[in-house]
Amino acid sequence: MPVFSYKAFDSAGKEVKGVIEAANLAMARSKLQQQRLYIREIQEDIAKRDRTLFPFLAKFIYRIPRKDIGLFAKELGTLLGAGISLDEALQDVWEQTSNPNLKKIILDIKNEVISGASLSEGLKNHSDIFPPVYSSMVQVGEATGSYETVLNRLSELEEKNYELKSKAITALIYPSFMFAMSIGVVLFLLTSVVPQIQNMFAKFKGELPLLTRFVIASSEFIRAGWPFLILLLVAALYGLYRYRKSEVGKLKTDELLFRLPLFGKLLKKIQASRFARNFGVLLESNVSLITAMEIVTDTITNEVFRQELKEGLVQIKEGVSIRQALSSSEVLPQMAKGLIAAGESTDKLPQMLIKVADILDREIDTAVKGLTTSLEPVLIVVMGVLVGGIMAAILLPIYQITQYIR
C-alpha cells in the first residue's frame, strides 16, 4: 500500500508531521481529515513505500544497527550537556555518523528542529527508527532540562537491549551450526557417495538390506526431485511467514516458542528482562506510570507476554496495583513479582525493576552457557545416528557381497 508523508496543523494550530498508509492520495487526505488535521502539504513517500512493499529487502537496504542508534543518543547527550545548541549538536552528530540511512534521518530531524519542532517531535516523526520510549523520555528531558541524563539513559538502554539480543543469538548459533552441518553431510552422502556405490550394488544378485533400500530410494528422490523440494521449502517458509504475520498465527507460534524444551525458559527470561529494564528506565526518567506501561507493552515482541501486559494495563487504569495486575503473568518469574511488589510498597519501583533486569541478565548468561553444554552431546548423537545410519546402509551390502564371494 502507498505511504504518504504529510505536514498539517492540528485543532490547536500546532504543526504536525508524519506518514500515513492509504490506497491513494484522496484516501490519505480523507484519513487525515478524520483525525481533525488541516493538511498543509502531502506527497507519496517512495522510500517508505519501498520498505512496505519489499520488507525483506528493506531490512538490508535501510538497516540501521541499534548500536548506531545508541551511539547517536550518547553523542547528542554529551554535546547538549556541554552547552551546545540543539541544531548545532545535531549537525555535529550528523558529521560524525557513518551510516548513510541514519545520516538522512538525523538531517531530517535537524531541519524539523530548525523549523520550530522540538527534538521529541522530530524523533516521533521517525518512530520506525526511534520507538516511543525515545520521544517520551526526551519530552521529559525537554520539560526538566535534563537532556544529557535522558539521552545517556537511552544509550545505556540500547546497549543493554543489544547485549540481551546478542545472548539470544549466541544461544542459537551452536545448535543452528550443528543442524546445518548435519543436513549438509547427509545431503553430500545421499547425492554424491550413495549414487557411486549404487552402481556396484546393481550387480549384486541378492536382495539388499531394508536400510540400504531406504537410503537408495531417498537418494534417488532427492536427486530427481530437488527442484520440487526447494519450491516446497520456499512455499513452507513463506506460509510460515504469512501465518506469523496474522494475529492468531503470531500468538500460536509465540506460545509454541515458550513451550520449547530448554529454549522456552530462556526466552521467557529474555522477554521479562527487557520489560523490567525498559519499564524501570521510563519510570526513572519521570514518565508517568500509565504512559510507561503503554510504551513498554509496545516494545515486547512476544505476543503471549504482550497480551498479558495489555490485560495488566487495563487493570492498572482501573486502579489496581501493579503487583496485582502482573500477579497472573506466566512469563514474569516469582522473583520478579516479589521485587516489583516490594518496590511498589517502598516507592522504589524504578530501582527494583532495574534490579530485576540485572538479576535476570545474570541468569540468562548462566542459562546460555548451560544450554550449549546440554545440547552439545545431544546434537553429536543425532549427527552420529544420521551419518552412521547412511554408512551402515552402504557397508551392510558390501559385507554381504564379501560373504557371498567367499
C-alpha positions in Angstrom: 0.0 0.0 0.0 1.3 3.5 -0.8 2.8 5.6 2.0 2.3 9.4 2.2 4.3 11.9 4.1 2.4 14.9 5.3 2.6 18.3 7.1 -0.5 19.5 8.8 -2.0 21.6 11.6 -4.0 20.2 14.5 -7.1 21.8 16.1 -4.8 23.9 18.3 -2.9 25.3 15.4 0.3 23.3 16.1 2.2 21.9 13.1 2.4 18.1 13.0 4.4 15.8 10.6 4.1 12.2 9.9 3.4 9.4 7.5 0.1 7.5 6.7 -0.7 4.4 4.6 -3.6 4.7 2.1 -4.8 3.3 -1.2 -4.4 6.7 -2.9 -3.9 10.4 -2.3 -7.6 11.0 -1.8 -7.9 8.3 0.8 -4.9 9.7 2.6 -6.4 13.1 2.7 -9.7 11.7 4.0 -7.9 9.7 6.8 -6.1 12.9 8.0 -9.3 14.9 7.9 -11.0 12.3 10.1 -8.2 12.9 12.6 -9.1 16.6 12.5 -5.9 17.6 10.9 -5.7 20.5 8.4 -3.3 19.5 5.6 -0.6 21.9 4.5 1.4 19.5 2.4 1.1 15.8 1.4 3.0 13.6 -1.1 3.8 10.0 -1.6 7.0 8.8 0.2 8.7 6.5 -2.3 11.4 5.3 0.2 8.8 4.3 2.8 6.6 2.7 0.1 9.5 0.5 -0.9 10.0 -0.5 2.7 6.3 -1.5 2.8 6.3 -3.3 -0.5 9.7 -5.1 0.0 10.0 -5.7 3.7 12.7 -8.4 3.3 14.9 -6.2 1.1 14.2 -3.1 3.2 15.7 -4.8 6.3 19.0 -4.9 4.5 18.9 -1.8 2.3 17.6 0.6 5.0 19.1 -1.2 8.0 20.3 0.9 10.9 22.0 -1.1 13.7 20.7 -0.4 17.2 24.3 0.2 18.3 24.4 3.2 15.9 21.2 4.5 17.4 22.6 4.1 20.9 25.8 5.9 19.9 23.7 8.7 18.4 21.9 9.2 21.7 25.1 9.2 23.7 26.9 11.7 21.4 23.9 14.0 21.3 23.5 13.9 25.0 27.2 14.7 25.6 27.1 17.7 23.2 23.9 19.1 24.7 25.4 18.6 28.2 28.4 20.7 27.1 26.0 23.6 26.3 25.9 23.3 22.5 22.6 24.3 21.0 20.3 21.5 19.7 20.7 22.3 16.0 24.5 22.6 16.2 24.7 19.4 18.2 22.6 17.6 15.6 24.9 19.0 12.9 28.0 17.7 14.7 26.5 14.2 15.2 25.4 14.2 11.6 29.0 14.8 10.5 30.4 12.1 12.8 27.8 9.4 11.7 29.0 7.0 9.0 25.7 5.1 8.4 24.1 6.9 5.3 20.5 5.9 6.4 21.0 7.3 9.9 22.6 10.4 8.4 19.5 11.1 6.4 17.2 10.8 9.4 19.4 13.0 11.6 19.4 15.6 8.8 15.6 15.4 8.7 15.3 15.9 12.5 17.7 18.8 12.3 15.6 20.5 9.6 12.5 19.9 11.7 14.1 21.5 14.7 15.2 24.5 12.7 11.6 24.8 11.5 10.4 25.0 15.1 9.8 21.4 16.1 11.1 20.0 19.4 13.5 17.1 19.5 10.9 14.8 20.8 8.6 15.7 17.9 11.4 15.1 15.5 12.0 11.6 17.0 8.3 10.8 17.0 8.2 11.6 13.2 10.7 8.7 12.8 9.1 6.2 15.1 10.2 3.3 12.8 13.7 4.0 13.9 13.2 5.7 17.3 10.5 3.8 19.3 8.1 5.7 21.6 10.4 5.3 24.5 12.7 7.9 22.8 10.1 10.6 22.3 8.5 10.1 25.7 11.8 10.2 27.6 13.2 13.1 25.6 9.9 15.0 26.1 10.5 14.7 29.9 14.1 15.8 29.3 12.8 18.9 27.5 10.5 19.8 30.3 13.1 19.3 33.1 16.2 20.5 31.2 17.9 17.1 31.7 18.7 16.3 28.0 22.1 14.7 28.9 20.7 12.4 31.6 17.8 11.2 29.5 19.9 10.6 26.3 22.6 8.8 28.3 19.9 6.5 29.8 18.6 5.8 26.3 22.1 5.0 25.1 22.6 2.6 28.1 19.2 1.1 27.4 20.2 0.4 23.7 23.4 -1.2 24.9 21.6 -3.5 27.4 19.0 -4.5 24.8 21.7 -5.2 22.3 23.5 -7.4 24.8 20.3 -9.2 25.5 19.7 -9.8 21.8 23.3 -11.0 21.4 22.8 -13.5 24.2 19.7 -14.9 22.4 21.6 -15.2 19.2 24.6 -16.8 20.9 22.2 -19.5 22.3 21.1 -20.3 18.8 24.4 -20.2 17.0 25.8 -23.6 18.0 22.7 -25.7 17.6 22.0 -24.0 14.3 25.5 -24.7 13.1 25.4 -28.3 14.1 22.0 -28.7 12.5 23.2 -27.1 9.2 26.3 -29.2 9.2 24.3 -32.4 9.8 22.0 -31.6 6.9 25.0 -30.7 4.7 26.8 -34.0 5.4 23.7 -36.1 4.9 22.9 -34.4 1.5 26.5 -34.9 0.4 26.4 -38.6 1.2 23.0 -39.0 -0.5 23.8 -37.1 -3.6 27.5 -37.9 -4.1 28.5 -41.1 -2.3 25.4 -43.2 -2.5 25.0 -42.9 -6.3 28.6 -44.2 -6.8 28.0 -47.2 -4.6 24.6 -47.8 -6.1 26.1 -48.9 -9.4 28.1 -51.6 -7.6 25.1 -52.8 -5.7 23.2 -53.1 -9.1 25.5 -56.1 -10.0 24.6 -57.8 -6.7 22.1 -60.5 -7.3 20.9 -60.8 -3.7 18.3 -58.7 -2.0 19.7 -55.5 -0.4 19.0 -54.8 3.3 15.9 -52.7 4.1 18.1 -49.9 5.4 20.1 -49.8 2.2 17.0 -49.8 0.0 15.6 -46.9 2.0 18.8 -44.9 1.7 19.0 -45.5 -2.1 15.3 -44.6 -2.5 15.9 -41.4 -0.5 19.0 -40.6 -2.7 17.0 -41.1 -5.9 14.1 -39.0 -4.7 16.4 -36.1 -3.7 18.4 -36.2 -7.0 15.2 -36.4 -9.1 13.0 -34.1 -7.1 15.4 -31.4 -5.8 13.6 -28.5 -7.7 10.3 -29.6 -6.2 11.8 -29.9 -2.7 13.3 -26.4 -3.0 10.0 -25.0 -4.1 8.2 -26.8 -1.3 10.7 -25.4 1.2 10.3 -21.9 -0.1 6.5 -22.2 0.0 6.6 -23.6 3.5 8.8 -20.8 4.8 6.6 -18.2 3.1 3.5 -19.8 4.5 5.0 -19.7 8.0 6.0 -16.1 7.5 2.4 -15.1 6.4 1.0 -17.1 9.3 3.3 -15.3 11.8 2.1 -12.0 10.4 -1.5 -12.9 11.3 -2.7 -12.1 14.9 -3.7 -15.7 15.6 -0.5 -17.1 14.0 1.8 -14.8 16.0 0.1 -15.8 19.2 0.2 -19.5 18.5 3.8 -19.6 17.3 4.9 -17.5 20.3 3.1 -19.9 22.6 5.0 -22.7 21.0 8.3 -21.0 21.4 7.7 -20.6 25.2 6.9 -24.4 25.4 10.2 -25.5 23.7 12.4 -27.6 25.9 15.4 -25.7 27.2 14.8 -22.7 25.0 11.3 -21.8 26.4 12.5 -20.8 29.8 15.4 -18.8 28.3 13.1 -16.9 26.0 10.8 -16.0 28.9 13.7 -14.6 30.9 14.8 -12.5 27.9 11.4 -11.0 27.5 11.0 -10.4 31.2 14.4 -8.7 31.4 13.6 -6.4 28.5 10.3 -5.5 30.1 11.8 -4.8 33.5 14.6 -2.7 32.2 12.6 -0.6 29.8 9.8 -0.1 32.4 12.4 0.9 35.0 14.2 3.4 32.9 11.0 5.1 31.8 9.8 5.4 35.4 13.2 6.6 36.5 13.0 9.3 33.8 9.7 10.5 35.3 7.5 9.2 32.6 4.0 8.6 34.0 3.1 5.1 35.1 0.3 4.6 32.5 2.4 6.0 29.6 5.4 4.0 30.6 3.3 0.8 30.7 1.8 1.5 27.3 5.2 2.2 25.8 6.9 -0.9 27.3 4.0 -3.1 26.2 4.6 -2.0 22.6 8.3 -2.9 22.8 7.5 -6.5 23.7 8.0 -8.8 20.7 6.3 -12.0 22.1 2.6 -11.9 21.6 1.8 -14.1 24.7 3.6 -11.7 27.1 2.3 -8.7 25.2 -1.3 -9.9 25.8 -0.5 -10.4 29.5 0.8 -6.8 29.8 -2.2 -5.4 27.9 -4.6 -7.1 30.4 -2.4 -5.8 33.2 -2.6 -2.3 31.7 -6.4 -2.4 31.7 -6.4 -3.3 35.4 -3.9 -0.6 36.3 -6.1 2.0 34.5 -8.9 0.8 36.7 -6.9 1.5 39.8 -5.5 -2.0 40.5 -1.9 -2.1 41.9 0.9 -3.1 39.6 1.7 -6.2 41.7 -1.9 -7.4 41.4 -2.1 -6.5 37.7 1.0 -8.6 37.0 0.4 -11.4 39.5 -1.2 -13.8 36.9 1.7 -13.4 34.4 3.2 -16.7 33.4 6.3 -15.0 31.9 7.5 -13.0 34.8 9.3 -15.2 37.4 8.2 -15.2 41.0 11.4 -13.4 41.9 10.4 -10.5 39.6 6.9 -10.3 41.0 8.2 -10.2 44.6 10.7 -7.4 43.9 8.1 -5.4 41.9 5.7 -5.7 44.9 8.5 -4.6 47.3 9.4 -1.7 45.0 5.8 -0.6 44.8 5.3 -0.7 48.6 8.5 1.3 49.3 8.1 3.8 46.4 11.3 2.4 44.8 9.7 0.7 41.8 12.1 2.0 39.1 15.2 0.8 41.1 13.6 -2.6 41.8 12.7 -3.1 38.1 16.2 -2.4 37.1 17.4 -4.8 39.8 15.1 -7.4 38.4 16.6 -6.9 34.9 20.2 -7.2 36.3 19.3 -10.4 38.1 17.6 -11.9 35.0 20.6 -10.9 32.8 22.9 -12.9 35.1 20.5 -15.8 34.9 20.4 -15.6 31.1 24.3 -15.7 31.0 24.3 -18.9 33.0 21.4 -20.4 31.0 23.1 -19.7 27.7 26.3 -21.5 28.9 24.3 -24.3 30.3 22.3 -24.6 27.1 25.4 -25.0 25.0 26.8 -27.7 27.4 23.4 -29.6 27.4 22.9 -29.5 23.7 26.4 -30.5 22.6 26.1 -34.2 23.4 22.6 -34.4 22.1 23.5 -32.9 18.7 26.6 -35.0 18.4 24.5 -38.2 19.0 21.8 -37.1 16.4 24.5 -36.3 13.8 26.2 -39.6 14.6 22.9 -41.5 14.1 22.2 -39.8 10.8 25.6 -40.3 9.3 26.1 -43.7 10.9 22.8 -44.9 9.5 23.8 -44.0 6.0 27.3 -45.5 6.4 25.7 -48.7 7.8 23.4 -48.8 4.7 26.5 -48.7 2.5 28.6 -51.1 4.4 26.0 -53.8 5.0 25.7 -54.8 1.3 29.4 -54.7 0.9 29.8 -57.1 3.8 27.1 -59.4 2.2 29.0 -59.3 -1.1 32.3 -60.3 0.5 30.5 -63.2 2.3 28.9 -64.3 -1.0 32.2 -64.3 -2.8 33.8 -66.4 0.0 
